[in-house]
Amino acid sequence: MTEINDEVAIQYAVVRRTNPLAGVDDVVKKIIERLDALNLVPDDADEPWDREDADGPDELTVLVRNFVLSIEGDADDAST
């Protein structure tokens, strides 16, 4: 899990630097796109970021969104 957190942090820095006015949802989308493009999203269903969740947002989206919200100080919105 640490490796994905490190990669999310790196990609957050890149995305935020190149898109300083982007909203949280746009930043989350761009981070996930970058992780996909770099083949850094594992497909292993045993991992906590499994992308095969039909009941709502996948775990990777939740992980990235919560990371972005925690960095940007919007912790009250982290559960949505």
FIMINU-691964 format. One record per residue (C-alpha): residue number from 0; residue in one letter; x, y, z. Coordinates in pm, 1 decimal, decimal comma. Example, Ala and Ser with C-alpha at 12.3 -4.5 7.8 and 13.67 -1.06 7.14 Angstrom:
<sites>
+-----+-----+----------+----------+----------+
|   n | res |        x |        y |        z |
+-----+-----+----------+----------+----------+
|   0 |   a |   1230,0 |   -450,0 |    780,0 |
|   1 |   s |   1367,0 |   -106,0 |    714,0 |
+-----+-----+----------+----------+----------+
</sites>
This chain:
<sites>
+-----+-----+----------+----------+----------+
|   n | res |        x |        y |        z |
+-----+-----+----------+----------+----------+
|   0 |   m |      0,0 |      0,0 |      0,0 |
|   1 |   t |    288,7 |    237,9 |     66,8 |
|   2 |   e |    400,1 |    228,9 |   -296,0 |
|   3 |   i |     61,1 |    344,1 |   -425,7 |
|   4 |   n |     50,1 |    621,0 |   -164,4 |
|   5 |   d |    395,3 |    738,3 |   -274,1 |
|   6 |   e |    288,2 |    737,8 |   -638,1 |
|   7 |   v |    -33,2 |    927,1 |   -559,8 |
|   8 |   a |    171,9 |   1191,1 |   -377,4 |
|   9 |   i |    412,5 |   1225,9 |   -670,1 |
|  10 |   q |    133,4 |   1248,4 |   -924,4 |
|  11 |   y |    -56,4 |   1496,5 |   -706,7 |
|  12 |   a |    245,7 |   1726,6 |   -708,2 |
|  13 |   v |    277,2 |   1704,4 |  -1086,7 |
|  14 |   v |    -94,0 |   1752,5 |  -1153,4 |
|  15 |   r |   -134,6 |   2039,6 |   -909,3 |
|  16 |   r |    176,4 |   2215,0 |  -1042,6 |
|  17 |   t |     49,1 |   2193,8 |  -1400,4 |
|  18 |   n |   -317,1 |   2263,5 |  -1312,1 |
|  19 |   p |   -312,9 |   2509,7 |  -1020,7 |
|  20 |   l |   -677,4 |   2615,9 |  -1061,7 |
|  21 |   a |   -828,4 |   2270,6 |  -1118,2 |
|  22 |   g |  -1101,0 |   2153,4 |   -883,9 |
|  23 |   v |  -1067,1 |   1846,6 |   -664,1 |
|  24 |   d |  -1259,8 |   1620,1 |   -903,0 |
|  25 |   d |  -1042,5 |   1726,2 |  -1195,9 |
|  26 |   v |   -725,1 |   1669,0 |   -995,4 |
|  27 |   v |   -844,2 |   1322,3 |   -889,6 |
|  28 |   k |   -930,0 |   1234,0 |  -1250,4 |
|  29 |   k |   -593,2 |   1357,3 |  -1379,6 |
|  30 |   i |   -400,4 |   1166,5 |  -1110,1 |
|  31 |   i |   -580,6 |    842,4 |  -1195,1 |
|  32 |   e |   -522,0 |    900,8 |  -1567,7 |
|  33 |   r |   -150,0 |    952,8 |  -1500,7 |
|  34 |   l |   -129,7 |    640,0 |  -1283,5 |
|  35 |   d |   -300,9 |    440,9 |  -1559,2 |
|  36 |   a |    -73,9 |    586,1 |  -1829,2 |
|  37 |   l |    233,5 |    494,3 |  -1627,0 |
|  38 |   n |     97,5 |    142,1 |  -1559,3 |
|  39 |   l |    109,9 |    206,1 |  -1185,5 |
|  40 |   v |   -241,6 |     79,3 |  -1110,8 |
|  41 |   p |   -222,3 |   -287,0 |  -1016,5 |
|  42 |   d |   -500,8 |   -513,3 |  -1141,5 |
|  43 |   d |   -473,3 |   -755,2 |   -848,4 |
|  44 |   a |   -821,5 |   -796,8 |   -695,8 |
|  45 |   d |   -667,1 |   -865,5 |   -354,4 |
|  46 |   e |   -531,2 |   -513,3 |   -328,8 |
|  47 |   p |   -731,0 |   -239,8 |   -151,6 |
|  48 |   w |   -744,9 |    -28,4 |   -467,3 |
|  49 |   d |   -928,8 |   -292,5 |   -670,9 |
|  50 |   r |  -1103,0 |   -115,0 |   -958,5 |
|  51 |   e |  -1381,5 |   -374,0 |   -996,3 |
|  52 |   d |  -1637,5 |   -224,1 |   -757,1 |
|  53 |   a |  -1989,2 |   -199,8 |   -901,8 |
|  54 |   d |  -2146,0 |    -56,1 |   -584,3 |
|  55 |   g |  -1990,2 |    290,1 |   -605,7 |
|  56 |   p |  -1659,1 |    459,1 |   -667,8 |
|  57 |   d |  -1369,5 |    219,4 |   -692,7 |
|  58 |   e |  -1119,5 |    207,6 |   -411,3 |
|  59 |   l |   -848,9 |    383,8 |   -612,7 |
|  60 |   t |  -1076,3 |    682,3 |   -673,0 |
|  61 |   v |  -1164,7 |    695,4 |   -303,5 |
|  62 |   l |   -797,4 |    667,2 |   -203,4 |
|  63 |   v |   -690,2 |    943,6 |   -443,6 |
|  64 |   r |   -983,8 |   1169,8 |   -354,8 |
|  65 |   n |   -921,1 |   1134,4 |     18,9 |
|  66 |   f |   -552,2 |   1207,1 |    -36,8 |
|  67 |   v |   -627,9 |   1523,1 |   -235,7 |
|  68 |   l |   -883,9 |   1642,0 |     18,3 |
|  69 |   s |   -645,3 |   1582,9 |    307,3 |
|  70 |   i |   -368,1 |   1780,0 |    136,4 |
|  71 |   e |   -596,6 |   2064,4 |     38,7 |
|  72 |   g |   -760,6 |   2094,1 |    379,9 |
|  73 |   d |  -1111,9 |   1980,4 |    290,0 |
|  74 |   a |  -1124,1 |   1690,9 |    534,9 |
|  75 |   d |  -1495,0 |   1751,1 |    598,7 |
|  76 |   d |  -1566,2 |   1639,6 |    241,2 |
|  77 |   a |  -1346,4 |   1327,4 |    255,8 |
|  78 |   s |  -1639,3 |   1091,9 |    311,2 |
|  79 |   t |  -1829,4 |   1202,1 |     -0,9 |
+-----+-----+----------+----------+----------+
</sites>
